[in-house]
Amino acid sequence: MNTVKREMVLFFLILIYFFQGNAFAKSPSELQTFQVFFENDLFGDTDKYYTNAVHLTWLSSDLKRYKDDVRLPEWTFPIIQAIPFSGDPDSTHNIGIILGQQIFTPSDIQVMTLIENDRPYAGFLYGGLALHSKTKTVLDTLEIIMGVVGPAAKSEYSQNKVHELRDIPTAKGWVNQLHNEPALSFSWQRKWRLHKFEFFDFLEYDLISHSGLTLGNVRISGFAGGEIRLGHNIPLDFGSDIIHAGAGISSPVIENSTSDWKNFGSHIFLSSQIEAVGRDIFLDGNTLESSHSVDKKPLVADFSAGYALSFDTIKLTYRHLFRTEQFDGQKQGQVIGSLTLTISF
């Protein structure tokens, strides 16, 4: 096991120990949730295009009203109240805080000069607020993201520091990355639990669909997809996620949970998504000044399969994702591995 993998395992174990504390003494509605997403093309044995991302999410315990969370400033309440799903008396609400970084590179990171027909170097550092409103069958998510694209995102430092730790060649072409640009994004997503069925007393499946849209100078798109899960003791959440609008949206707890092995669960899943893309700053280039760009594909599809293990308030998920070509000249689609650790406490 190399240094990076050892550090990842140790990090996840520390998180589990730190957050688990008194989780078993609480009801599911009282639990807060912390989630770590890690995505990398290393799982596809490549180092190009969408090459690495880390996304952290903290989610509040269940709220009857958003204003019940004292951490929200009062001036936000009229704005939140204007959101169509925010005042639904039949819904439970959660507030999420988001922090993340994404890294994009061309296919050959050893070339120092600009590769005109290949994906631009780009980094994205961001934080934001998520508002969730859910019933047993429907989940609405509104996300507001602010950040920066360009050298200020420190993606060159992040990528090359990891390469140094792994003792592999660093990326040489970051001088050609997109320029600094403030980033603002608004996203909405809805998920539906369409069907759930139990059979043989130990096996169950459910079917979850989703759709949504994203607006902002980073991305303009609309998307729709679905996921089917099959296994034992599937958590009462709204499925697994990749890093995108609405990710990190639900606690993995089992109703009336207790601290015994009856709450151990495992399941496999298959999912797909299609996205219509009107703008992608990481392909179209900077908004208000000239920069490297390529011609993007208007439609992009994702297909993935994965496996999840859960024990009461902990859920560990691995997803193997294939994404179709995103720009003209891209020789093939991309394989991405996604690892997610979710802990409720």
Helices and strands as residue ranges (DSSP letters): H 3-20, G 23-25, G 28-30, E 33-40, G 41-44, E 49-59, G 66-68, G 74-76, H 77-81, E 92-105, E 122-134, E 138-149, G 151-153, H 155-165, G 174-176, E 181-199, E 203-216, E 219-232, G 261-263, E 264-280, H 281-284, E 299-311, E 314-323, E 334-344
